Amino acid sequence: MSDNAANTGRTTTANVDRHRAGLFDVRNIIGLLLGIYGIVLLLVGLFGTSDTDIQKKADGLNINLLAGIGMIVVAALFLLWARLRPVVVPPHHEDA
């Protein structure tokens, strides 16, 4: 951007044409849903299961805890991916 545009507060056409999908990017929605479900499973794994339930039903493996951690990691990767490589929406041109 030139000094003249910076001083007057005007933006160049390159800045106006770049519009990101933002919240409507499907990676953000998937990341948020996986994150919410992962937090719920993590809390259930930490506080909602007893040792007898784990031994009887899950063969000694706290699957809720492991699935919750895995979902949180995948959610973080989705959100990081959306942040580092945003979808740039092409400008809308109306036909007269």
Phi and psi in radians as a Rosetta constraint file:
Dihedral C 1 N 2 CA 2 C 2 CIRCULARHARMONIC -1.333 0.35
Dihedral N 2 CA 2 C 2 N 3 CIRCULARHARMONIC 2.832 0.35
Dihedral C 2 N 3 CA 3 C 3 CIRCULARHARMONIC -1.125 0.35
Dihedral N 3 CA 3 C 3 N 4 CIRCULARHARMONIC -0.599 0.35
Dihedral C 3 N 4 CA 4 C 4 CIRCULARHARMONIC -1.125 0.35
Dihedral N 4 CA 4 C 4 N 5 CIRCULARHARMONIC -0.753 0.35
Dihedral C 4 N 5 CA 5 C 5 CIRCULARHARMONIC -1.190 0.35
Dihedral N 5 CA 5 C 5 N 6 CIRCULARHARMONIC -0.600 0.35
Dihedral C 5 N 6 CA 6 C 6 CIRCULARHARMONIC -1.207 0.35
Dihedral N 6 CA 6 C 6 N 7 CIRCULARHARMONIC -0.625 0.35
Dihedral C 6 N 7 CA 7 C 7 CIRCULARHARMONIC -1.309 0.35
Dihedral N 7 CA 7 C 7 N 8 CIRCULARHARMONIC -0.572 0.35
Dihedral C 7 N 8 CA 8 C 8 CIRCULARHARMONIC -1.557 0.35
Dihedral N 8 CA 8 C 8 N 9 CIRCULARHARMONIC -0.168 0.35
Dihedral C 8 N 9 CA 9 C 9 CIRCULARHARMONIC 1.477 0.35
Dihedral N 9 CA 9 C 9 N 10 CIRCULARHARMONIC 0.051 0.35
Dihedral C 9 N 10 CA 10 C 10 CIRCULARHARMONIC -1.401 0.35
Dihedral N 10 CA 10 C 10 N 11 CIRCULARHARMONIC 2.667 0.35
Dihedral C 10 N 11 CA 11 C 11 CIRCULARHARMONIC -1.859 0.35
Dihedral N 11 CA 11 C 11 N 12 CIRCULARHARMONIC 2.690 0.35
Dihedral C 11 N 12 CA 12 C 12 CIRCULARHARMONIC -1.430 0.35
Dihedral N 12 CA 12 C 12 N 13 CIRCULARHARMONIC 2.930 0.35
Dihedral C 12 N 13 CA 13 C 13 CIRCULARHARMONIC -1.186 0.35
Dihedral N 13 CA 13 C 13 N 14 CIRCULARHARMONIC -0.472 0.35
Dihedral C 13 N 14 CA 14 C 14 CIRCULARHARMONIC -1.155 0.35
Dihedral N 14 CA 14 C 14 N 15 CIRCULARHARMONIC -0.633 0.35
Dihedral C 14 N 15 CA 15 C 15 CIRCULARHARMONIC -1.338 0.35
Dihedral N 15 CA 15 C 15 N 16 CIRCULARHARMONIC -0.567 0.35
Dihedral C 15 N 16 CA 16 C 16 CIRCULARHARMONIC -1.266 0.35
Dihedral N 16 CA 16 C 16 N 17 CIRCULARHARMONIC -0.677 0.35
Dihedral C 16 N 17 CA 17 C 17 CIRCULARHARMONIC -1.255 0.35
Dihedral N 17 CA 17 C 17 N 18 CIRCULARHARMONIC -0.406 0.35
Dihedral C 17 N 18 CA 18 C 18 CIRCULARHARMONIC -1.471 0.35
Dihedral N 18 CA 18 C 18 N 19 CIRCULARHARMONIC 1.901 0.35
Dihedral C 18 N 19 CA 19 C 19 CIRCULARHARMONIC -2.219 0.35
Dihedral N 19 CA 19 C 19 N 20 CIRCULARHARMONIC 2.209 0.35
Dihedral C 19 N 20 CA 20 C 20 CIRCULARHARMONIC -1.643 0.35
Dihedral N 20 CA 20 C 20 N 21 CIRCULARHARMONIC 2.688 0.35
Dihedral C 20 N 21 CA 21 C 21 CIRCULARHARMONIC -1.192 0.35
Dihedral N 21 CA 21 C 21 N 22 CIRCULARHARMONIC -0.562 0.35
Dihedral C 21 N 22 CA 22 C 22 CIRCULARHARMONIC 1.135 0.35
Dihedral N 22 CA 22 C 22 N 23 CIRCULARHARMONIC -2.234 0.35
Dihedral C 22 N 23 CA 23 C 23 CIRCULARHARMONIC -1.144 0.35
Dihedral N 23 CA 23 C 23 N 24 CIRCULARHARMONIC -0.456 0.35
Dihedral C 23 N 24 CA 24 C 24 CIRCULARHARMONIC -1.417 0.35
Dihedral N 24 CA 24 C 24 N 25 CIRCULARHARMONIC 0.022 0.35
Dihedral C 24 N 25 CA 25 C 25 CIRCULARHARMONIC -1.224 0.35
Dihedral N 25 CA 25 C 25 N 26 CIRCULARHARMONIC 2.252 0.35
Dihedral C 25 N 26 CA 26 C 26 CIRCULARHARMONIC -1.099 0.35
Dihedral N 26 CA 26 C 26 N 27 CIRCULARHARMONIC -0.455 0.35
Dihedral C 26 N 27 CA 27 C 27 CIRCULARHARMONIC -1.162 0.35
Dihedral N 27 CA 27 C 27 N 28 CIRCULARHARMONIC -0.611 0.35
Dihedral C 27 N 28 CA 28 C 28 CIRCULARHARMONIC -1.168 0.35
Dihedral N 28 CA 28 C 28 N 29 CIRCULARHARMONIC -0.734 0.35
Dihedral C 28 N 29 CA 29 C 29 CIRCULARHARMONIC -1.148 0.35
Dihedral N 29 CA 29 C 29 N 30 CIRCULARHARMONIC -0.795 0.35
Dihedral C 29 N 30 CA 30 C 30 CIRCULARHARMONIC -1.107 0.35
Dihedral N 30 CA 30 C 30 N 31 CIRCULARHARMONIC -0.750 0.35
Dihedral C 30 N 31 CA 31 C 31 CIRCULARHARMONIC -1.088 0.35
Dihedral N 31 CA 31 C 31 N 32 CIRCULARHARMONIC -0.726 0.35
Dihedral C 31 N 32 CA 32 C 32 CIRCULARHARMONIC -1.162 0.35
Dihedral N 32 CA 32 C 32 N 33 CIRCULARHARMONIC -0.747 0.35
Dihedral C 32 N 33 CA 33 C 33 CIRCULARHARMONIC -1.135 0.35
Dihedral N 33 CA 33 C 33 N 34 CIRCULARHARMONIC -0.780 0.35
Dihedral C 33 N 34 CA 34 C 34 CIRCULARHARMONIC -1.093 0.35
Dihedral N 34 CA 34 C 34 N 35 CIRCULARHARMONIC -0.657 0.35
Dihedral C 34 N 35 CA 35 C 35 CIRCULARHARMONIC -1.136 0.35
Dihedral N 35 CA 35 C 35 N 36 CIRCULARHARMONIC -0.750 0.35
Dihedral C 35 N 36 CA 36 C 36 CIRCULARHARMONIC -1.130 0.35
Dihedral N 36 CA 36 C 36 N 37 CIRCULARHARMONIC -0.835 0.35
Dihedral C 36 N 37 CA 37 C 37 CIRCULARHARMONIC -1.116 0.35
Dihedral N 37 CA 37 C 37 N 38 CIRCULARHARMONIC -0.632 0.35
Dihedral C 37 N 38 CA 38 C 38 CIRCULARHARMONIC -1.150 0.35
Dihedral N 38 CA 38 C 38 N 39 CIRCULARHARMONIC -0.700 0.35
Dihedral C 38 N 39 CA 39 C 39 CIRCULARHARMONIC -1.146 0.35
Dihedral N 39 CA 39 C 39 N 40 CIRCULARHARMONIC -0.715 0.35
Dihedral C 39 N 40 CA 40 C 40 CIRCULARHARMONIC -1.083 0.35
Dihedral N 40 CA 40 C 40 N 41 CIRCULARHARMONIC -0.819 0.35
Dihedral C 40 N 41 CA 41 C 41 CIRCULARHARMONIC -1.132 0.35
Dihedral N 41 CA 41 C 41 N 42 CIRCULARHARMONIC -0.647 0.35
Dihedral C 41 N 42 CA 42 C 42 CIRCULARHARMONIC -1.089 0.35
Dihedral N 42 CA 42 C 42 N 43 CIRCULARHARMONIC -0.781 0.35
Dihedral C 42 N 43 CA 43 C 43 CIRCULARHARMONIC -1.168 0.35
Dihedral N 43 CA 43 C 43 N 44 CIRCULARHARMONIC -0.679 0.35
Dihedral C 43 N 44 CA 44 C 44 CIRCULARHARMONIC -1.145 0.35
Dihedral N 44 CA 44 C 44 N 45 CIRCULARHARMONIC -0.690 0.35
Dihedral C 44 N 45 CA 45 C 45 CIRCULARHARMONIC -1.159 0.35
Dihedral N 45 CA 45 C 45 N 46 CIRCULARHARMONIC -0.614 0.35
Dihedral C 45 N 46 CA 46 C 46 CIRCULARHARMONIC -1.400 0.35
Dihedral N 46 CA 46 C 46 N 47 CIRCULARHARMONIC -0.734 0.35
Dihedral C 46 N 47 CA 47 C 47 CIRCULARHARMONIC -2.051 0.35
Dihedral N 47 CA 47 C 47 N 48 CIRCULARHARMONIC -0.249 0.35
Dihedral C 47 N 48 CA 48 C 48 CIRCULARHARMONIC -1.807 0.35
Dihedral N 48 CA 48 C 48 N 49 CIRCULARHARMONIC -0.056 0.35
Dihedral C 48 N 49 CA 49 C 49 CIRCULARHARMONIC -2.116 0.35
Dihedral N 49 CA 49 C 49 N 50 CIRCULARHARMONIC 2.468 0.35
Dihedral C 49 N 50 CA 50 C 50 CIRCULARHARMONIC -1.701 0.35
Dihedral N 50 CA 50 C 50 N 51 CIRCULARHARMONIC 2.915 0.35
Dihedral C 50 N 51 CA 51 C 51 CIRCULARHARMONIC -1.134 0.35
Dihedral N 51 CA 51 C 51 N 52 CIRCULARHARMONIC -0.592 0.35
Dihedral C 51 N 52 CA 52 C 52 CIRCULARHARMONIC -1.209 0.35
Dihedral N 52 CA 52 C 52 N 53 CIRCULARHARMONIC -0.655 0.35
Dihedral C 52 N 53 CA 53 C 53 CIRCULARHARMONIC -1.088 0.35
Dihedral N 53 CA 53 C 53 N 54 CIRCULARHARMONIC -0.724 0.35
Dihedral C 53 N 54 CA 54 C 54 CIRCULARHARMONIC -1.148 0.35
Dihedral N 54 CA 54 C 54 N 55 CIRCULARHARMONIC -0.731 0.35
Dihedral C 54 N 55 CA 55 C 55 CIRCULARHARMONIC -1.219 0.35
Dihedral N 55 CA 55 C 55 N 56 CIRCULARHARMONIC -0.709 0.35
Dihedral C 55 N 56 CA 56 C 56 CIRCULARHARMONIC -1.341 0.35
Dihedral N 56 CA 56 C 56 N 57 CIRCULARHARMONIC -0.856 0.35
Dihedral C 56 N 57 CA 57 C 57 CIRCULARHARMONIC -1.638 0.35
Dihedral N 57 CA 57 C 57 N 58 CIRCULARHARMONIC -0.524 0.35
Dihedral C 57 N 58 CA 58 C 58 CIRCULARHARMONIC -2.046 0.35
Dihedral N 58 CA 58 C 58 N 59 CIRCULARHARMONIC 0.248 0.35
Dihedral C 58 N 59 CA 59 C 59 CIRCULARHARMONIC 0.989 0.35
Dihedral N 59 CA 59 C 59 N 60 CIRCULARHARMONIC 0.657 0.35
Dihedral C 59 N 60 CA 60 C 60 CIRCULARHARMONIC 1.482 0.35
Dihedral N 60 CA 60 C 60 N 61 CIRCULARHARMONIC 0.136 0.35
Dihedral C 60 N 61 CA 61 C 61 CIRCULARHARMONIC -2.028 0.35
Dihedral N 61 CA 61 C 61 N 62 CIRCULARHARMONIC 2.170 0.35
Dihedral C 61 N 62 CA 62 C 62 CIRCULARHARMONIC -1.430 0.35
Dihedral N 62 CA 62 C 62 N 63 CIRCULARHARMONIC 1.458 0.35
Dihedral C 62 N 63 CA 63 C 63 CIRCULARHARMONIC -1.186 0.35
Dihedral N 63 CA 63 C 63 N 64 CIRCULARHARMONIC -0.547 0.35
Dihedral C 63 N 64 CA 64 C 64 CIRCULARHARMONIC -1.099 0.35
Dihedral N 64 CA 64 C 64 N 65 CIRCULARHARMONIC -0.738 0.35
Dihedral C 64 N 65 CA 65 C 65 CIRCULARHARMONIC -1.140 0.35
Dihedral N 65 CA 65 C 65 N 66 CIRCULARHARMONIC -0.816 0.35
Dihedral C 65 N 66 CA 66 C 66 CIRCULARHARMONIC -1.175 0.35
Dihedral N 66 CA 66 C 66 N 67 CIRCULARHARMONIC -0.709 0.35
Dihedral C 66 N 67 CA 67 C 67 CIRCULARHARMONIC -1.166 0.35
Dihedral N 67 CA 67 C 67 N 68 CIRCULARHARMONIC -0.662 0.35
Dihedral C 67 N 68 CA 68 C 68 CIRCULARHARMONIC -1.118 0.35
Dihedral N 68 CA 68 C 68 N 69 CIRCULARHARMONIC -0.761 0.35
Dihedral C 68 N 69 CA 69 C 69 CIRCULARHARMONIC -1.117 0.35
Dihedral N 69 CA 69 C 69 N 70 CIRCULARHARMONIC -0.750 0.35
Dihedral C 69 N 70 CA 70 C 70 CIRCULARHARMONIC -1.093 0.35
Dihedral N 70 CA 70 C 70 N 71 CIRCULARHARMONIC -0.729 0.35
Dihedral C 70 N 71 CA 71 C 71 CIRCULARHARMONIC -1.184 0.35
Dihedral N 71 CA 71 C 71 N 72 CIRCULARHARMONIC -0.625 0.35
Dihedral C 71 N 72 CA 72 C 72 CIRCULARHARMONIC -1.173 0.35
Dihedral N 72 CA 72 C 72 N 73 CIRCULARHARMONIC -0.695 0.35
Dihedral C 72 N 73 CA 73 C 73 CIRCULARHARMONIC -1.126 0.35
Dihedral N 73 CA 73 C 73 N 74 CIRCULARHARMONIC -0.785 0.35
Dihedral C 73 N 74 CA 74 C 74 CIRCULARHARMONIC -1.137 0.35
Dihedral N 74 CA 74 C 74 N 75 CIRCULARHARMONIC -0.681 0.35
Dihedral C 74 N 75 CA 75 C 75 CIRCULARHARMONIC -1.090 0.35
Dihedral N 75 CA 75 C 75 N 76 CIRCULARHARMONIC -0.731 0.35
Dihedral C 75 N 76 CA 76 C 76 CIRCULARHARMONIC -1.114 0.35
Dihedral N 76 CA 76 C 76 N 77 CIRCULARHARMONIC -0.663 0.35
Dihedral C 76 N 77 CA 77 C 77 CIRCULARHARMONIC -1.152 0.35
Dihedral N 77 CA 77 C 77 N 78 CIRCULARHARMONIC -0.713 0.35
Dihedral C 77 N 78 CA 78 C 78 CIRCULARHARMONIC -1.092 0.35
Dihedral N 78 CA 78 C 78 N 79 CIRCULARHARMONIC -0.798 0.35
Dihedral C 78 N 79 CA 79 C 79 CIRCULARHARMONIC -1.176 0.35
Dihedral N 79 CA 79 C 79 N 80 CIRCULARHARMONIC -0.647 0.35
Dihedral C 79 N 80 CA 80 C 80 CIRCULARHARMONIC -1.161 0.35
Dihedral N 80 CA 80 C 80 N 81 CIRCULARHARMONIC -0.716 0.35
Dihedral C 80 N 81 CA 81 C 81 CIRCULARHARMONIC -1.069 0.35
Dihedral N 81 CA 81 C 81 N 82 CIRCULARHARMONIC -0.757 0.35
Dihedral C 81 N 82 CA 82 C 82 CIRCULARHARMONIC -1.176 0.35
Dihedral N 82 CA 82 C 82 N 83 CIRCULARHARMONIC -0.559 0.35
Dihedral C 82 N 83 CA 83 C 83 CIRCULARHARMONIC -1.307 0.35
Dihedral N 83 CA 83 C 83 N 84 CIRCULARHARMONIC -0.730 0.35
Dihedral C 83 N 84 CA 84 C 84 CIRCULARHARMONIC -1.378 0.35
Dihedral N 84 CA 84 C 84 N 85 CIRCULARHARMONIC -0.566 0.35
Dihedral C 84 N 85 CA 85 C 85 CIRCULARHARMONIC -2.205 0.35
Dihedral N 85 CA 85 C 85 N 86 CIRCULARHARMONIC 1.276 0.35
Dihedral C 85 N 86 CA 86 C 86 CIRCULARHARMONIC -1.214 0.35
Dihedral N 86 CA 86 C 86 N 87 CIRCULARHARMONIC 2.645 0.35
Dihedral C 86 N 87 CA 87 C 87 CIRCULARHARMONIC -1.425 0.35
Dihedral N 87 CA 87 C 87 N 88 CIRCULARHARMONIC 2.157 0.35
Dihedral C 87 N 88 CA 88 C 88 CIRCULARHARMONIC -1.687 0.35
Dihedral N 88 CA 88 C 88 N 89 CIRCULARHARMONIC 2.103 0.35
Dihedral C 88 N 89 CA 89 C 89 CIRCULARHARMONIC -1.456 0.35
Dihedral N 89 CA 89 C 89 N 90 CIRCULARHARMONIC 2.285 0.35
Dihedral C 89 N 90 CA 90 C 90 CIRCULARHARMONIC -1.168 0.35
Dihedral N 90 CA 90 C 90 N 91 CIRCULARHARMONIC 2.654 0.35
Dihedral C 90 N 91 CA 91 C 91 CIRCULARHARMONIC -1.172 0.35
Dihedral N 91 CA 91 C 91 N 92 CIRCULARHARMONIC 2.586 0.35
Dihedral C 91 N 92 CA 92 C 92 CIRCULARHARMONIC -1.605 0.35
Dihedral N 92 CA 92 C 92 N 93 CIRCULARHARMONIC 2.114 0.35
Dihedral C 92 N 93 CA 93 C 93 CIRCULARHARMONIC -1.955 0.35
Dihedral N 93 CA 93 C 93 N 94 CIRCULARHARMONIC 2.116 0.35
Dihedral C 93 N 94 CA 94 C 94 CIRCULARHARMONIC -1.492 0.35
Dihedral N 94 CA 94 C 94 N 95 CIRCULARHARMONIC 2.388 0.35
Dihedral C 94 N 95 CA 95 C 95 CIRCULARHARMONIC -1.508 0.35
Dihedral N 95 CA 95 C 95 N 96 CIRCULARHARMONIC 2.370 0.35
